[in-house]
C-alpha cells in the first residue's frame, strides 16, 4: 500500500519569504499526488494535484509543486507567502484504480509579520 | 449552496452513548468517504462508498457503522462511545471512485466524549 511522509511538522516563515513544504511518498505502482490545505476550523480544500504529464503543477493561491519520480517527492513551494497562508498543509497519494487516498501527517505553516 | 454538509458541527456526549453524524453532498458525486482526524491532525480514512456500495472498510472498531441510503448521503453511527473516539470526523465526496478525482470535504464534526 502507498504511504506519505511529510518531513516537517511545523514551518515558521516571515511574510513575503519563500517556502517549501516537503513530501515524500512510497508506492510500488503509478501514483497520483495531491496537496490539500486546511484553514483553522475548516475542512480540507485542494491546492493542486499531479495525475500525469508535466511534472511542474501549478495550483491556487500561487502555490506550485514538482513531481520527482526518481526521488519519490512532491514538494510544495510558494515564492512569497502571505499571512493568510497560515494553515495546515497535507500531502496525499493514491494509486492507479485504487480509491484509497493516504494522507501525510500534515505540516503546520505559520506566516509571521 | 454548501457542497458537502455535515450535522452536527459539534457533538459532546458521555461514554457509552450511541450517536450519529449525517453527511450530505449536492455535487452529484458517486463516491463518499468518512475520515477521522485526531488531535495531532493525522487524517485517516475509515470508509468509502461508491453508488451506495461499501468499497473501503479500514480497520475500525465494529462500533462504527456507516450507512448510505442514497448516493447523496453517507451517515456514520457510533455505538458505545469511548474516550478514544474523540476526534474531528470529516465527510468527503468525489465524482467517481478510482483515485484521480479531487475529494471535496465537509466542514467536520468535532466529537468530544466525556
Interface residues (C-beta under 8 A of the other chain):
Chain A: X32 X34 X36 X38 X41 X42 X43 X44 X45 X46 X49 X51 X88 X90 X94 X95 X96 X97 X98 X99 X100 X101 X102 X103 X105 X106 X108
Chain B: X4 X31 X40 X41 X42 X43 X44 X45 X48 X50 X55 X56 X90 X92 X97 X98 X99 X100 X102 X103 X105 X106 X107 X108
